[in-house]
Amino acid sequence: MVEISIVIPMYNEAEVLPKLFTRLQYCLEKITPDYEIICINDGSRDNTYDLLKQYNAWDSRIKTVNFARNFGKEIALTAGIDYACGNAVIPFDADLQDPPEIIAELVEKWQQGFKVVLATRRNRPGDSWLKRKTAEWFYKAMNKLSTIKIPPNTGDFRLMDAQVVAAARQLPERTRFMKGIFAWVGFPTTTVFFDREARAAGTTSWNYFKLWQFALDGIFSFTTIPLKIWTYIGGFISLFAFIWAIFIALRTIFFGVDVPGYASLLVSTLFLGGMQLLSIGILGEYIGRIYTETKQRPLYLVAETVGI
C-alpha cells in the first residue's frame, strides 16, 4: 500500500507530459513522498508510451499500464483503479484542466474523515458556451431520469478512499459510466470547488458525437425511464386512436361517408411510423447493452506494464 495513487488515462498526450509530471509531482511532494502515479496508455499513436517508460526510469513511482489497443477513457480509468493500491485514489486528467494544486485540499478533507471528496468546477472558461450548456442539460436530464444523482459540473477528478475503490471494483458492467458508478457506491461525501483551466497542450480527442454517445451510455446504464416513457406514449396514442375510431364510426352512421384527406392520412402514417422507429431504437439501446454483457468479454487487454 502507498498513501496516494494518482490514476491518469492517456491517449496521445506526449506533448503535455513534461508539464503534467512537473506540476503533479511538485504538488504531491508537498503532501507525501509515499505516492504512485499510474498512467494508462490507451493505445496512443504518438510516442506517449516511450516517454512514460523514460519517466519510470527516472522515477519508479511513475508506472504505466499499456493497453493492447484503444479501449476508451472509461475503460482506461477502470484499469487504473484496478491497479491502484493507495489508501486514497485520485483519478486525474492528463490535460491539466483540473489543477493538481487542488489535490492538497482533497487530501485534507479525506483526513477529516470523508470517504469521497469531489472536485467540482465553479466555472469552465476553457470550454465553449455550447459545451457548457450541453453539459448542464445532460446533468439536469440525468438527475431527473435516474434515482442515482450525478453531481453537476463534477468530472472524474475526485479523491476516493480505498474502501470506496474496493466497492467500485465490484461493479463489473461492460458499458462503463464511471461518474455514475462512483455516485452509486455512496459513502460520506464532501466537495471542493475550483476554477477549471484551459488545456495545457495538445488537442482533445472528444467531439460532440462522442459526447452524445457518452451521454446516452450514462442515461441507459442507470435508468429504465425511457422505456417507461414510451410505454405511456404508446398507451396514449392507442387511446387517442380508439376514441378517434369511435368518432369516425358515429359520424359515418349519422352523416354518411366523406372522402378522406390524402394529406392527413400521409402525416398520420409518417408520424406513427416515426414513433415506432424511435421506440424500437430505444429498445435497441437496452438490448445492445444486454448483448454486450452476455458475451462476458474482458474489459481490457494489457500488452505490458512498466513499474508494476
Secondary structure, DSSP 8 states (H G I E B T S, - for coil): -EEEEEEEEESS-TTTHHHHHHHHHHHHHHH-S-EEEEEEE-S-SSSHHHHHHHHHHH-TTEEEEEESS---HHHHHHHHHHH--EEEEEE--TT--S-GGGHHHHHHHHHTT-SEEEEEES--TTS-HHHHHHHHHHHHHHHHH-SS---TTEEEEEEEEHHHHHHHTT---SS--HHHHHHHH--SEEEEEE-----SSS--S--HHHHHHHHHHHHHHH--HHHHHHHHHHHHHHHHHHHHHHHHHHHHHHH------HHHHHHHHHHHHHHHHHHHHHHHHHHHHHHHHHH---S--EEEEE--
